[in-house]
Amino acid sequence: YQRTKDFEKLSFLYLITGNIEKLRKMLKIAEMRADKMSRFHNALYLGDVADRVALLQEVGQLPLAYMTAATFGLTEAAEAIGAQLAAAGLPLPSPLSHAPRLLYPPLP
């Protein structure tokens, strides 16, 4: 997969084998390539909520960024995004769960 530059399959391979270090490298590669979807998938695989919130803000998905930050306890980010939503005249969405759990890759 490295030779063919099939980054999505390579990220999934690192996920299922529990290779966290290389999965983090894939996240950095996705940032350098400016590949938003790959960056989101890798952040999801790693359980990196802060990076997901930042990415959702970058792509203009403020309600989803607010819900993600509020659900996972990033209160400062949620307040900042909430202020942006209020300034735009949009309602604040409520978190979907009171006891969220992060998605972590399997560890060997």
C-alpha positions as CSV (number, residue, x, y, z in Angstrom):
1,Y,0.0,0.0,0.0
2,Q,2.9,2.3,0.6
3,R,4.2,1.9,-3.0
4,T,0.8,2.5,-4.5
5,K,0.1,5.5,-2.3
6,D,-3.2,4.0,-1.1
7,F,-3.3,6.0,2.1
8,E,-6.8,5.0,3.2
9,K,-6.0,1.3,3.1
10,L,-2.7,1.8,4.8
11,S,-4.4,3.7,7.6
12,F,-6.9,1.0,8.0
13,L,-4.1,-1.6,8.1
14,Y,-2.4,0.3,10.8
15,L,-5.7,0.5,12.7
16,I,-6.4,-3.2,12.7
17,T,-2.9,-4.1,13.6
18,G,-2.7,-1.6,16.4
19,N,0.3,0.3,15.0
20,I,-0.5,3.7,16.7
21,E,2.9,5.3,15.8
22,K,2.4,4.8,12.1
23,L,-1.3,5.8,12.4
24,R,-0.1,9.1,13.8
25,K,2.3,9.4,10.9
26,M,-0.6,8.9,8.6
27,L,-2.4,11.8,10.3
28,K,0.6,14.0,9.7
29,I,0.8,12.9,6.0
30,A,-2.9,13.7,5.6
31,E,-2.3,17.2,7.0
32,M,0.6,17.7,4.6
33,R,-1.5,16.5,1.7
34,A,-4.4,18.7,2.8
35,D,-6.7,15.7,2.6
36,K,-9.5,16.6,5.0
37,M,-11.4,13.3,4.8
38,S,-8.2,11.2,5.4
39,R,-7.3,13.6,8.3
40,F,-10.7,13.1,9.9
41,H,-10.6,9.3,9.5
42,N,-7.2,9.1,11.1
43,A,-8.2,11.4,14.0
44,L,-11.3,9.2,14.5
45,Y,-9.1,6.1,14.5
46,L,-6.8,7.6,17.0
47,G,-9.5,8.9,19.2
48,D,-8.2,12.5,18.8
49,V,-11.2,14.6,19.6
50,A,-9.4,18.0,19.6
51,D,-8.1,17.4,16.1
52,R,-11.6,16.4,14.9
53,V,-13.1,19.5,16.4
54,A,-10.4,21.7,14.7
55,L,-10.9,20.0,11.4
56,L,-14.7,20.4,11.6
57,Q,-14.2,24.1,12.3
58,E,-11.9,24.4,9.3
59,V,-14.4,23.0,6.9
60,G,-17.2,25.1,8.2
61,Q,-19.2,22.4,10.1
62,L,-19.6,24.6,13.2
63,P,-22.7,22.8,14.6
64,L,-21.0,19.4,14.3
65,A,-17.8,20.8,15.8
66,Y,-19.8,22.2,18.7
67,M,-21.6,18.9,19.3
68,T,-18.3,17.0,19.2
69,A,-16.6,19.4,21.6
70,A,-19.5,19.5,24.0
71,T,-20.1,15.7,24.0
72,F,-16.5,14.9,24.7
73,G,-15.9,17.6,27.4
74,L,-13.9,20.2,25.5
75,T,-15.7,23.0,27.2
76,E,-13.4,25.9,26.1
77,A,-13.7,24.9,22.5
78,A,-17.4,24.3,22.8
79,E,-17.9,27.8,24.3
80,A,-15.8,29.4,21.5
81,I,-17.8,27.6,18.8
82,G,-21.0,28.3,20.6
83,A,-20.2,32.0,20.5
84,Q,-19.6,31.7,16.7
85,L,-22.9,30.0,16.3
86,A,-24.8,32.6,18.3
87,A,-23.2,35.4,16.3
88,A,-24.4,33.7,13.1
89,G,-27.9,33.4,14.6
90,L,-27.8,29.6,14.7
91,P,-29.2,27.5,17.6
92,L,-26.9,25.5,19.8
93,P,-27.3,21.8,19.2
94,S,-27.4,19.5,22.3
95,P,-25.0,16.6,22.8
96,L,-26.3,13.2,21.8
97,S,-25.0,11.3,24.8
98,H,-24.4,12.0,28.5
99,A,-21.7,9.2,28.7
100,P,-19.7,9.3,25.5
101,R,-16.8,6.9,24.9
102,L,-13.9,7.4,22.6
103,L,-13.0,5.1,19.7
104,Y,-9.6,3.6,20.3
105,P,-7.7,1.4,18.0
106,P,-7.0,-2.2,19.1
107,L,-3.7,-2.8,21.0
108,P,-1.7,-5.9,20.3
